[in-house]
Amino acid sequence: MHDATNIRVAGFGGQGIMMFGQILAYSATINDKNALWFPSYGPETRGGTANCTVIVSKEVIASPVFQNANHFIAFNLPSLMKFHEKVANKGLILYNSSLIKEEQKMDNVLVIGVPINEIAAKLENEKVINMVMLGAYLELTDLFNQHTVEAALKKFLGNRKSQMLDVNLDAIEQGRQYIKGLA
C-alpha cells in the first residue's frame, strides 16, 4: 500500500467545499506530488449538499475511491453525521463548531471544533469560512507550507479574482492562529 493522504471535505453548497479541495490538490501538484480531487454535489447547488475527496500521494493514484479518510473536514452537522464513521483509526476530524454546537468526540480519532463562522465574521467576510478552516487544517497537519498554499491560492483565484487574495490569506492565518491558541 502506498503512502497517501485521503481527505474528505463536506458541507452545504456555497460554503467553499470545492475550493478547499482544489487548493489542496493544487498545493500537492506544486510540491511535485500526485493529487486527485473528486467532487460530489447534491441535486441543489448553493445550500444543497456538497463534498469532495482529495488524495495526495508521492505515488501514482489508481482510483479516486477510498474506504476511510485520514482527514475529514465537516462544515455542517448533516455532513458530520454522514461521514464521521468513515475516518481511519488515528485520523483527524475538523468540524465547524459555529454550526455544530455539541462537542464531538470519537475513539482513536483526533476531533477538533473550529468556530469558522465567527472568525470569518471578525474578518468582515463570511465567504472565507473555508479558508479559515484550511488554515486550521494546515496548522494541524503541516501538509503544505504557507508558500505552497499561497501559490495554489493565486492560481485558483487567477487575475479575475486577485483582489480576494489578501482576505483569503488573512483567513488562513486566522485559522492557523486559532489552532496555535489551543495548545
Secondary structure, DSSP 8 states (H G I E B T S, - for coil): ---EEEEEEEEETTSSHHHHHHHHHHHHHHTT-EEEEEEEE-SSSTTSEEEEEEEEESS----S--SSEEEEEESSHHHHHHHGGGEEEEEEEEEETTT--S----TTEEEEEE-HHHHHHHTT-GGGHHHHHHHHHHHHH--S-HHHHHHHHHHHHTTTTGGGHHHHHHHHHHHHHHHHHH-
